[in-house]
Amino acid sequence: MLYLSHNNDSEASMLVFDKLKSTIMAATALITGVTGFIGSRVALEVLQAGYRARLSIRHPEQAEKLRRIFSSHLSKIEFTVVSDITVTGCFDEALQDVQYVIHVASPLPDRNTDLLIPAMQGTTSILQSASKYSTIRKVVVTSSISSFIPLAGQPHGTVITGEKDPLWLEMPDIC
């Protein structure tokens, strides 16, 4: 048990308070997609903000490269291997004792691979697992600009522009 005294030893009291504060404030975020450009940047921002990060990777050998990238934050990172994010329940164990979920992972483009179904299944899987834990305060799901484009392709005359924040789709004769 930790007690704070109300005497004149304010320096000692502040040290104890700082220790208690850092313990309480060290919430953990599970982050998927950390081997990618955006996911690794998200992880860095989370770590620099003082959070702990549980980094979800697909292959154990990916951890070594991430240890080098986040070498100044090693005490605040841990790894969990989820080899197939489309499997129902695959995130159940990874989400134990987590307060925040940031889902950045998505399949990489490949000529012979469908992107839509694995992306939807991966998102559904993490949301289903997150719903099992009352400790989770927030879930953030990222997506690609391609989610704004109809599956059949862009309608004739579609212009994608980034002049406003956020990025929007201008569709003449439609909107």
LUMPA-732193 format. One record per atom (N, C-alpha, C, O): x, y, z; residue in three letters. Coordinates in steps of 0.1 Angstrom, whole numbers. Atoms other than C-alpha are relative to their C-alpha. Layout:
# residues N
       x       y       z   kevex
       X       Y       Z     ALA
...
//
This chain:
# residues 175
       x       y       z   kevex
       8     -12       0     MET
       0       0       0     MET
       9      12       0     MET
      20      12       6     MET
      -7     -12       2     LEU
      12      35      -8     LEU
      -7      11       8     LEU
     -19      14       6     LEU
       6     -11      -8     TYR
       7      64      17     TYR
       7      13      -3     TYR
      20      13      -5     TYR
      -6     -13       1     LEU
      13     101      11     LEU
      -2       7      14     LEU
     -13       8      19     LEU
       1      -7     -13     SER
      21     121      42     SER
      -3      15      -2     SER
       0      20     -13     SER
       3     -14       1     HIS
      10     156      49     HIS
       9       9       7     HIS
       6      20      12     HIS
     -10      -8      -7     ASN
      42     168      65     ASN
       7       9      -9     ASN
       3      11     -20     ASN
      -7      -9       8     ASN
      67     192      53     ASN
      10      -6     -10     ASN
      17       1     -18     ASN
      -9       6       9     ASP
      86     167      33     ASP
      -6      -1     -14     ASP
     -10     -12     -20     ASP
       7      -1      13     SER
      71     179       0     SER
       7      -7     -11     SER
       1     -12     -21     SER
      -8       6      11     GLU
     100     166     -22     GLU
      -3     -15       0     GLU
      -5     -21     -11     GLU
       2      15       0     ALA
      95     130     -10     ALA
     -14      -3      -4     ALA
     -17     -13     -11     ALA
      14       2       4     SER
      57     134     -14     SER
      -1       1     -15     SER
      -9      -7     -21     SER
       1      -2      14     MET
      61     146     -49     MET
       6     -12      -8     MET
       1     -16     -18     MET
      -5      12       6     LEU
      84     117     -58     LEU
      -9     -12       0     LEU
     -11     -19     -10     LEU
      10      11      -1     VAL
      59      92     -45     VAL
     -12       3      -9     VAL
     -17      -6     -16     VAL
      11      -4       9     PHE
      31     111     -64     PHE
       4      -2     -14     PHE
      -4      -8     -22     PHE
      -4       2      14     ASP
      51     111     -96     ASP
       0     -15      -4     ASP
      -4     -19     -15     ASP
      -1      15       3     LYS
      57      73     -93     LYS
     -14      -5      -1     LYS
     -17     -13     -10     LYS
      14       5       0     LEU
      20      67     -86     LEU
      -7       5     -13     LEU
     -14      -3     -19     LEU
       6      -6      12     LYS
      10      90    -115     LYS
       5      -7     -12     LYS
      -3     -10     -21     LYS
      -5       7      12     SER
      33      73    -140     SER
      -6     -15       0     SER
      -8     -20     -11     SER
       6      13       0     THR
      19      39    -129     THR
     -14       0      -5     THR
     -18      -8     -13     THR
      14      -1       4     ILE
     -17      50    -133     ILE
      -1       4     -15     ILE
     -10      -1     -22     ILE
       1      -5      14     MET
     -11      68    -166     MET
       6      -9     -10     MET
       4      -6     -22     MET
      -6       8      10     ALA
       7      40    -183     ALA
     -10     -10      -6     ALA
      -9     -22      -5     ALA
      10       9       7     ALA
     -23      27    -202     ALA
       7      -7     -12     ALA
      17      -2     -17     ALA
      -6       8      11     THR
     -16       1    -229     THR
      -9       1     -12     THR
     -22       0     -11     THR
       7       0      13     ALA
     -26       4    -265     ALA
       5     -12      -9     ALA
      17     -14     -10     ALA
      -4      10       9     LEU
     -27     -26    -288     LEU
       0       7     -14     LEU
     -10      13     -18     LEU
      -1      -6      13     ILE
     -16     -15    -323     ILE
       3     -11     -10     ILE
      13     -18      -9     ILE
      -2      10      11     THR
     -19     -36    -354     THR
       6       8     -12     THR
       5      20     -13     THR
      -6      -6      12     GLY
      -1     -29    -387     GLY
      13       7       3     GLY
      17      16      -5     GLY
     -12      -8      -4     VAL
      31     -17    -369     VAL
      12      -2     -10     VAL
      22       5      -9     VAL
     -11       2       9     THR
      54     -31    -396     THR
      -1       9     -13     THR
       8       9     -21     THR
       2      -9      11     GLY
      39      -7    -421     GLY
       4      15       3     GLY
       7      18      15     GLY
      -4     -14      -2     PHE
      48      30    -425     PHE
     -10       7       9     PHE
      -5      13      19     PHE
      10      -7      -8     ILE
      16      44    -410     ILE
      -1      -6      14     ILE
       0       1      24     ILE
       1       7     -13     GLY
      14      18    -382     GLY
      12       3       9     GLY
      10       5      21     GLY
     -12      -3      -8     SER
      50      24    -371     SER
       0      14       5     SER
       5      17      16     SER
       1     -14      -4     ARG
      44      61    -370     ARG
     -10       2      11     ARG
      -8       9      21     ARG
      10       0     -10     VAL
      13      56    -350     VAL
       6      -5      13     VAL
       4       1      24     VAL
      -6       6     -12     ALA
      32      34    -325     ALA
      10      10       6     ALA
      10      11      18     ALA
      -9     -10      -5     LEU
      59      60    -322     LEU
      -7      11       8     LEU
      -3      15      18     LEU
       7     -11      -6     GLU
      34      87    -314     GLU
      -6      -5      13     GLU
      -6       3      23     GLU
       6       6     -12     VAL
      17      64    -288     VAL
      11       0      11     VAL
       9       3      22     VAL
     -11       1     -10     LEU
      50      57    -271     LEU
       5      14       5     LEU
       8      15      16     LEU
      -4     -13      -3     GLN
      61      93    -272     GLN
     -10       7       9     GLN
      -6      16      17     GLN
      10      -6      -9     ALA
      29     103    -255     ALA
      -1      -7      14     ALA
      -8      -2      23     ALA
      -1       6     -13     GLY
      38      80    -226     GLY
      -8     -13       2     GLY
      -8     -18      13     GLY
       8      13      -1     TYR
      16      50    -233     TYR
       9     -12      -2     TYR
      20     -11      -7     TYR
      -7      13       3     ARG
      27      14    -233     ARG
      -6      -5     -13     ARG
     -18      -2     -16     ARG
       5       5      12     ALA
      23      -3    -266     ALA
       2     -15      -1     ALA
      13     -21       0     ALA
      -1      14       4     ARG
      15     -39    -274     ARG
      -1      -1     -15     ARG
     -12       2     -20     ARG
      -1       0      15     LEU
      25     -44    -310     LEU
      -3     -13      -5     LEU
       3     -23      -2     LEU
       4      13       6     SER
       7     -70    -330     SER
       8      -2     -13     SER
       8       7     -22     SER
      -8       3      12     ILE
      29     -87    -356     ILE
      -5     -13      -5     ILE
     -11     -21       2     ILE
       5      12       6     ARG
      22    -115    -380     ARG
      10     -12       2     ARG
       7     -23       2     ARG
     -11       9       0     HIS
      56    -132    -377     HIS
       9       3      12     HIS
      13      15      13     HIS
      -9      -3     -11     PRO
      79    -135    -346     PRO
      13       7      -4     PRO
      18      16       4     PRO
     -13      -6       4     GLU
     110    -125    -366     GLU
      -2      15      -2     GLU
       8      22      -3     GLU
       2     -15       2     GLN
      94     -90    -372     GLN
       3       8      13     GLN
       6      20      12     GLN
      -2      -7     -13     ALA
      99     -82    -335     ALA
      14       7       1     ALA
      16      18       6     ALA
     -14      -5      -2     GLU
     137     -77    -338     GLU
       2      13      -7     GLU
       8      22      -2     GLU
      -1     -13       8     LYS
     134     -50    -365     LYS
      -7      11       8     LYS
      -2      23       9     LYS
       7     -10      -7     LEU
     108     -32    -344     LEU
       7       4      13     LEU
       6      15      17     LEU
      -8      -4     -12     ARG
     130     -34    -313     ARG
      11      10      -4     ARG
      14      19       4     ARG
     -10     -10       5     ARG
     157     -15    -333     ARG
      -7      13      -3     ARG
      -1      24       1     ARG
       7     -13       3     ILE
     132      11    -345     ILE
      -4       7      12     ILE
      -3      19      13     ILE
       5      -6     -12     PHE
     118      17    -311     PHE
       9      -2      12     PHE
       5      -4      23     PHE
     -11       3     -10     SER
     151      12    -292     SER
      -1       9      12     SER
       3       5      23     SER
       1      -9     -11     SER
     145      42    -270     SER
     -13      -2       8     SER
     -15       5      18     SER
      13       3      -7     HIS
     111      28    -258     HIS
      -1     -14       4     HIS
     -13     -19       6     HIS
       1      14      -3     LEU
     120      -8    -251     LEU
      -8      -4      12     LEU
     -14     -14      13     LEU
       7       3     -13     SER
     106      -7    -216     SER
     -15       2      -1     SER
     -22      -3       8     SER
      15      -2       1     LYS
      72       3    -229     LYS
      -6      -8     -11     LYS
     -18      -6     -14     LYS
       6       8      10     ILE
      67     -22    -257     ILE
       0     -15       3     ILE
       9     -20      10     ILE
       1      15       0     GLU
      57     -58    -259     GLU
      -6      -5     -13     GLU
     -12       3     -20     GLU
       5       5      13     PHE
      48     -80    -288     PHE
     -10     -11       2     PHE
      -9     -19      12     PHE
       9      11       1     THR
      20    -103    -296     THR
      -1      -5     -15     THR
      -2       4     -24     THR
       0       5      13     VAL
      19    -126    -326     VAL
     -14      -4      -4     VAL
     -20     -13       3     VAL
      13       4       6     VAL
     -14    -128    -346     VAL
       3      -2     -14     VAL
       3       7     -22     VAL
      -4       3      13     SER
      -6    -146    -377     SER
     -11       1     -11     SER
      -8       4     -23     SER
      11      -2       9     ASP
     -40    -144    -393     ASP
     -11       8       6     ASP
     -19       3      14     ASP
       9      -9      -6     ILE
     -61    -114    -384     ILE
     -15      -2      -4     ILE
     -24       3       2     ILE
      14       3       5     THR
     -92    -128    -402     THR
      -6     -11       8     THR
     -18     -13       7     THR
       6      11      -8     VAL
     -97    -156    -377     VAL
      -7       5      12     VAL
      -2      13      20     VAL
       9      -5     -11     THR
    -125    -150    -352     THR
       7      -4      13     THR
      11     -15      15     THR
      -6       3     -13     GLY
    -111    -147    -317     GLY
      16       1       1     GLY
      22      -1      11     GLY
     -14      -1       0     CYS
     -75    -142    -328     CYS
       6      11       9     CYS
      18      10      12     CYS
      -5     -11      -8     PHE
     -71    -110    -308     PHE
      -4      -1      15     PHE
      -1       7      23     PHE
       5       1     -14     ASP
     -88    -123    -276     ASP
      11       1      10     ASP
      10       9      20     ASP
     -11       0      -9     GLU
     -55    -130    -258     GLU
       8      14       0     GLU
      12      19      10     GLU
      -8     -12       2     ALA
     -37     -99    -272     ALA
      -7      12       6     ALA
       0      22      10     ALA
       7     -11      -6     LEU
     -64     -76    -258     LEU
      -2       0      15     LEU
      -7       9      21     LEU
       1       0     -14     GLN
     -61     -86    -222     GLN
       8      11       6     GLN
      19      14       2     GLN
      -6     -12      -7     ASP
     -53     -56    -199     ASP
       4      11     -10     ASP
      13      19      -7     ASP
      -2     -11      10     VAL
     -55     -32    -229     VAL
     -11      10       2     VAL
     -22       6       5     VAL
      10     -11      -1     GLN
     -72       2    -227     GLN
      -4       6     -13     GLN
     -15      11     -15     GLN
       2      -7      13     TYR
     -69      14    -263     TYR
       4     -10     -11     TYR
      13     -18      -9     TYR
      -3       8      12     VAL
     -70      -4    -297     VAL
       1       9     -12     VAL
      -7      17     -14     VAL
      -2      -7      12     ILE
     -56      11    -328     ILE
       3     -10     -11     ILE
      14     -16     -12     ILE
      -1      10      10     HIS
     -62     -11    -358     HIS
       4       7     -13     HIS
      -4      14     -20     HIS
      -6      -6      13     VAL
     -40      -1    -388     VAL
       2     -11     -10     VAL
       3      -7     -22     VAL
      -3      11       9     ALA
     -34     -35    -403     ALA
     -10      -2     -11     ALA
     -22      -1      -9     ALA
       8       3      11     SER
     -47     -43    -437     SER
       8      -8     -10     SER
      20      -7     -10     SER
      -7       8      10     PRO
     -38     -67    -465     PRO
       8       9     -10     PRO
       3      20     -13     PRO
      -8      -7      10     LEU
     -11     -55    -489     LEU
      -5      -3     -14     LEU
      -9     -14     -17     LEU
       5       3      14     PRO
     -21     -51    -526     PRO
       9     -10      -7     PRO
      21     -11      -5     PRO
      -6      11       7     ASP
     -13     -81    -547     ASP
      -9      -3     -12     ASP
     -21      -3     -10     ASP
       8       2      12     ARG
     -25     -88    -582     ARG
     -10     -11       2     ARG
     -21     -11      -4     ARG
       8      13      -1     ASN
     -39    -122    -572     ASN
      -8       0      13     ASN
     -14     -11      16     ASN
       6       0     -13     THR
     -53    -112    -538     THR
     -12       9       1     THR
     -11      21      -3     THR
      11      -8      -3     ASP
     -87     -99    -528     ASP
       3       8      13     ASP
       7       2      22     ASP
      -3      -8     -12     LEU
     -82     -70    -504     LEU
     -12       3       9     LEU
     -11       4      21     LEU
      12      -4      -7     LEU
    -118     -63    -494     LEU
      -4     -10      11     LEU
      -6      -6      23     LEU
       5      10      -9     ILE
    -128     -95    -477     ILE
      10      -2      12     ILE
       5      -1      24     ILE
      -9       1     -11     PRO
     -96     -99    -456     PRO
       0      13       9     PRO
       1      12      21     PRO
       0     -13      -8     ALA
     -97     -62    -445     ALA
     -13       0       8     ALA
     -12       4      20     ALA
      13       0      -7     MET
    -134     -66    -435     MET
       1     -10      12     MET
      -3      -7      23     MET
      -1      10     -11     GLN
    -127     -98    -416     GLN
       9       3      11     GLN
       7       0      22     GLN
     -10      -5     -10     GLY
     -97     -84    -399     GLY
      -6      10      10     GLY
      -4      10      22     GLY
       7     -10      -8     THR
    -117     -54    -387     THR
     -11      -6       9     THR
     -12      -3      21     THR
      10       6      -8     THR
    -146     -75    -376     THR
       6      -8      11     THR
       0      -8      22     THR
      -7       9     -10     SER
    -123     -99    -358     SER
       5       8      12     SER
       2       4      24     SER
      -6      -8     -11     ILE
    -106     -72    -337     ILE
     -12       7       8     ILE
     -11       8      20     ILE
      12      -6      -7     LEU
    -140     -55    -329     LEU
      -7     -10       8     LEU
     -11      -7      19     LEU
       6      10      -8     GLN
    -155     -87    -318     GLN
       8      -4      13     GLN
       2      -5      24     GLN
      -8       2     -12     SER
    -126     -94    -295     SER
       0      11      10     SER
      -1       9      22     SER
       1     -11      -8     ALA
    -126     -59    -282     ALA
     -12       1       8     ALA
     -12       6      20     ALA
      13      -1      -7     SER
    -162     -61    -273     SER
      -1     -10      13     SER
     -10      -8      21     SER
      -1       9     -11     LYS
    -153     -89    -248     LYS
       6       6      13     LYS
       6       0      23     LYS
      -8      -5     -11     TYR
    -132     -66    -226     TYR
      -6      14       5     TYR
      -7      23      -3     TYR
       5     -12      -6     SER
    -147     -39    -203     SER
      12      10       2     SER
       9      22       4     SER
     -11      -9      -2     THR
    -112     -24    -199     THR
       3       9     -12     THR
      10      19     -10     THR
      -3      -8      12     ILE
    -111     -11    -234     ILE
      -8      13      -1     ILE
     -21      12      -1     ILE
       7     -13       0     ARG
    -119      26    -235     ARG
      -3       5     -14     ARG
     -14      12     -16     ARG
       2      -5      14     LYS
    -115      34    -272     LYS
       6     -10     -10     LYS
      16     -16      -7     LYS
      -5       8      11     VAL
    -111      16    -305     VAL
       1      10     -12     VAL
      -8      17     -15     VAL
      -2      -8      12     VAL
     -96      34    -335     VAL
       2      -9     -12     VAL
      11     -18     -11     VAL
      -1       8      11     VAL
    -100      18    -369     VAL
       4       9     -12     VAL
      -3      19     -15     VAL
      -5      -8      12     THR
     -80      33    -399     THR
      -5      -8     -12     THR
      -8     -19     -12     THR
       3       6      13     SER
     -87      27    -435     SER
       8       6     -11     SER
      17      14      -8     SER
      -7      -5      11     SER
     -75      34    -469     SER
      -9       9      -8     SER
     -21       9      -7     SER
       7      -9       9     ILE
     -85      61    -494     ILE
      -8      -9     -10     ILE
     -19      -4     -15     ILE
       7       9       9     SER
     -96      31    -515     SER
     -14      -4       5     SER
     -22      -8      -3     SER
      13       3      -5     SER
    -125      26    -492     SER
     -11      10      -4     SER
     -23       8      -3     SER
      10     -10       5     PHE
    -141      58    -507     PHE
      -3      -2     -14     PHE
     -12       4     -19     PHE
       2       2      14     ILE
    -139      45    -542     ILE
      -9     -12      -2     ILE
      -6     -23       4     ILE
       9      11       2     PRO
    -167      23    -554     PRO
       7     -12      -6     PRO
      17     -11     -13     PRO
      -6      12       4     LEU
    -158     -13    -560     LEU
       1      -2     -15     LEU
      10      -8     -20     LEU
       0       1      14     ALA
    -167     -10    -596     ALA
      10       9      -7     ALA
      11      10     -19     ALA
      -9     -10       5     GLY
    -141      17    -600     GLY
      -5      14       1     GLY
     -17      16       5     GLY
       4     -14      -1     GLN
    -143      55    -602     GLN
     -10       3     -11     GLN
      -8      -1     -22     GLN
       9      -5      11     PRO
    -173      69    -620     PRO
       7      10      -9     PRO
      16      17      -4     PRO
      -6     -10      10     HIS
    -165      89    -651     HIS
      -1      14       6     HIS
     -11      18      11     HIS
       0     -14      -5     GLY
    -155     124    -641     GLY
       3       2      15     GLY
       3      13      20     GLY
      -3      -1     -14     THR
    -145     116    -605     THR
      13       6       2     THR
      23       3      -5     THR
     -12      -7      -4     VAL
    -119     138    -590     VAL
       3      -2      15     VAL
      -5       1      23     VAL
      -4       2     -14     ILE
    -100     129    -558     ILE
       9      11       3     ILE
      19      13      -4     ILE
      -8     -12      -3     THR
     -86     160    -542     THR
       2       1      15     THR
      -6      -4      23     THR
      -3      -1     -15     GLY
     -71     169    -508     GLY
       1      15       4     GLY
       8      18      13     GLY
       0     -15      -3     GLU
     -78     207    -508     GLU
      -6       3      13     GLU
      -2      13      19     GLU
       7      -2     -12     LYS
    -100     204    -478     LYS
       5     -11      10     LYS
      10     -21       6     LYS
      -3      10     -10     ASP
     -94     186    -445     ASP
     -13      -5       6     ASP
     -20       4      11     ASP
      -7      11       5     PRO
    -104     158    -445     PRO
      -1      -2     -15     PRO
      -9       5     -21     PRO
       1       3      14     LEU
     -99     144    -479     LEU
     -14      -4      -5     LEU
     -21     -11       3     LEU
      14       3       4     TRP
    -131     142    -499     TRP
       0      -4     -14     TRP
      10      -2     -22     TRP
       2       4      14     LEU
    -144     128    -531     LEU
     -10       9      -7     LEU
     -21      12      -2     LEU
       9      -8       8     GLU
    -159     151    -557     GLU
      -6      -8     -11     GLU
       2     -13     -20     GLU
       6       8      11     MET
    -184     133    -579     MET
     -10       8      -7     MET
     -21       9      -3     MET
      10      -8       8     PRO
    -200     155    -606     PRO
     -12      -9      -4     PRO
     -10     -21      -6     PRO
      13       7       4     ASP
    -236     145    -614     ASP
      -4     -10      10     ASP
     -14     -17       8     ASP
       4      10     -10     ILE
    -237     123    -583     ILE
      -3       7      13     ILE
     -14       5      19     ILE
       2      -7     -13     CYS
    -233     146    -552     CYS
      -4      14      -3     CYS
      -6      21       7     CYS
//
